[in-house]
Amino acid sequence: TRCHHDSNVFDLRKTVTLPNGKKRSERLTLGVYVDDLFTLYSHDDEHSLYSNFISSLNDRWKVEDEGEVSDLLGIEISRSGSSVILKQTGYIDKLVAKWFPDAPPATSVYNKVPADHTLPTLVADALSAKDEPSTSDVRSFQSLVGALLYLANTRPDIAYPVGYLCRAMGRPSPNLHAAGLRVLEYLYRTRNLGLTYESSPTPLYGHSDSDWAEKHSTSGHVFMYSKAAISWASAKQPCVALSSCEAEIMALSEAAKEALHLRGLY
């Protein structure tokens, strides 16, 4: 059955009767992205739901079973004991080779965080500037920030600066381009970091916060499960908050929506 909370996820839970007459509960979950399938299953013997599903799939379409997943859409997936680790080290190296063909600047080791505190000011200045950026500058900036946005799939620590950079996609400035490169330098220095999920009795939980501003404030939230983040966001609020309390309420409202969505998958 299709999951009501995510149209790209299908879940089946069923009691299966084995040839010896015994019964067992099984679960089969599918994640779908265009023509790629990600399959999770509780049992994989010849009488399992997984085996029956693969057989039916092969009978109807020409498919390729690549075995245990190690890379999905540029995200590296590995196991260590009972842990599952997600990284994008290879993608980071590829971007560094493009944007820093002569290796990242030596000064990048001094950047302990992905962005400077002046980033919001740089974005505001770029948006209010009278001079129009060239088409080539816009395309270059959009290419860089778009790649960083994809890297944020496994790096919650860059969600805030990348969210701010996205606000000036159509009106970048040299300072903002440098700020984007700084995020990439930070990622290269920490490229072996990733998300490590481990079995844990701790239930799903999350945090919400806001960064109040004179105009549009920023909402942020993160949800944790199995000892690591599974969902996070940092985005401009749709309307102007008149106080920090109002900004917090709007941020909490967005986090509550995400909590309901995740509870439907949990």
N, C-alpha and C positions, 0 to 999 in steps of 0.2 A: 504494500500500500504506500502511496505517496505521503510523505510527511507534510502535514498541514502548515507547518512553520517554515518549511524550506522545500520549494518545488523541485530542487535538484537532488533531494535525498529520498530514498525508498527504503522502507524497513519492514521486515517480515519476522514475526515471532510465532512459532508453531510447535506443537507437540508431535514428534515423529515416532511412528511405530516401527521398530527394528524387526528383521527376519526372525529373531528368537522370541518375539512377542513382547519384549521390554519396550518401554516408552521413555523418551527423554525430551527435554525442552531445548529448542534450538533457536538461534537468531541469525538472520542474514541482513546486512545493511549495505546499500549501494549508494555511492556518491557519483553523480554524473556531471561531466563537463564536456559538452559537444559530443565527441565520439570516444572519449576516455571514460573508463569505469574504474572506480576504486572500491574494492570489495572487502568487507569485514565479515567474519563468520566465526561461529562458536565451535563448529565441528567441520572436518574436511574429509572424512572417510567416504567410501563409495555409497553409503546409504544416507548421506547428509543432504541438507537443503542446498548447500554450496555445490556439491557434486551434481545434483539434479539441475541446478540453475545453469552451470557451465555446459552440461550436456545439451540442454535445450537451446542455449545461446549458440552453440556450435552447429546445431541442426538447422538453425534458421539463417544465421549470418556467418560470413567468413571473419573470424576474430582471431586475435593473437593473445595468448596468455603469457605475459612477461614474468610471471612468478612473483615472488615477494618483492614488494615495491622498494625501490632505492632512490628513485628520482621521479617527481611528479610536477610537471609544469615549472621546472627550474628550481624546485624546492627539494633539497637533499634529505632523505629520510633514512635514519640508521637506528640500530638497536644496540643496547649495551645492558646485558642482563635483563632486568624487568623494565628498563627505561626505553622510551622512544624519543629520538632527538631530531629536531627539524632545523636545518641551516640553509643558507644560500651563499656559501663560500665561493663556489664556482662562478655564480652570477656576479658577485662583488669583484672577483679577479678580472672578469671579462670587462666590466665597466671601467675599472682602474686602467686596464690596458688601453681603453679607448680615450679616456679623458686625461690620463697621465702617461703618455707613451714613454717618457723618460723616468718613470717611477714617481710616486708621490713626493711632494716637498718634504725635506727633512724636518721642517718646523711643525709638521702635522702631529708629531709625537707629543707636542705640548698641549694639544686640544683634548682635554679630558672629557668634554661634553660635546654633543654634535652641533650645537649652535651657541652663539653669543646672545647675551640678554638684550642686545640692541636690534634683534631680528624684527620684532613688531614695528619698530620705527623705520627700519629699512623698507619694509613692505609698504607702510603708509607713504613714505617719501616717493617710492616708485609709482604708486597709484595716483599721486597728485602731481607728478612731474608733467610739464607742458610738452617736452620733447617726446616725439613718438619714437620708439625703438625700431631698429631695422628688422625686416622680415627674417633675415638670417639669425639675428640675435634672439628673436622670439622663438624660432624653431629650435635653436640650440638649447635654450633654457627649458623649453617644453620637453625636449628629449631627455635632458638630465633629470628634471623633476619627475617626469613620468617613470623613469627607471627607479628613482628613489622611492616613489610611491609603491612600486611593486615589491621593493625590498622590505617595505614596512609590513609585509605579510608575515614575516618571522622576526621582526625587530620592533617591538613596541616602543623602544627607547628613542626612535626617530620620528614617531607619529606627530609630536607637537611641531618640530621645525618644518617637517615636510608639509604639514597642514597649512602652515603660514606661507610657505613658498608657493603653494598651489593658488593662493589668493591673487598672485601677481602673474599668472600664466600668460596673460595677454600684454602685460606692460613690465617686463623685467628690466632690471638695471644692472650695471657692472657689479655693484655691491651685492645684489641678490644672487647673481651668478657665482660670485666668490663664496657666498654663504652656502649655496648648493654644493659646491666643490668641497667645502669644509665638511659637510655631512658625509660625503663620499670618503674623504680622508679618514674621518672617524670610523666609518664602517670598515675600511681596509685595516686599520689598526686593531679593530676588534672583530675581524672577519670570522674567527673561530667560535664566536658566541652564537648561541641559538636557543631554542625552546626545548627544555627537557621535561618530558612527562613521565611521571612515575605513579604506580598504584598507590592510592591514598584514601583513607576513610573520610577525609574532609569533604563536605558537600560543596557544591557550586556556590561561589560567593563573589561579590564585586565591590568596587569602590567608584565613587563619583566625585568630581571636583569641577571648579570653574575658575577662569582667569578674567576678572571683571575689567572692562575697558570703558572709556568714555563713549565709544560707539558700540560696535558689535563685540560682545564678549566671546570667550572661547569655552566650549564645553569639553569635558574629557571624562572617560570612564574606562575601566579595565575589569574583566571578569576572569577569575582563576578557577582551574579545575585540574586535578591530578598534579598539583604542585607547580603549575605554570599557567601563563595567560592563554586563554582560548579566544578572547574577543576584546578588542580595544578600539578607541576612537578619540580623535582630537579634532574638533570642527568648530567653525564660526557659528554662533547662534543666529537664528533667522530674524530676530528683532532685537531692538536696543533694550538692555536691562537698565532700570532706573536706580538700582542699588546692587551691592554685592550679594545681598540676600536673594534678590530676584534672579540674578545670574545663577546662583546655586540651585534655585528651584527649577529653572529651565534645564540645567545640566542633569539634575536628578530625574526629571521627567523623561529625558532621552535615555538615561541609563535604565529606568524602569521598563521602557519599551523593549530594550535589548534583553533585559532579564526575563521578560515574558517569552520572548522569542527563544532564548536559550533553554528555558524550562521545558518548552515544547519538544526540544531535541534531547534533553538530558535523560 
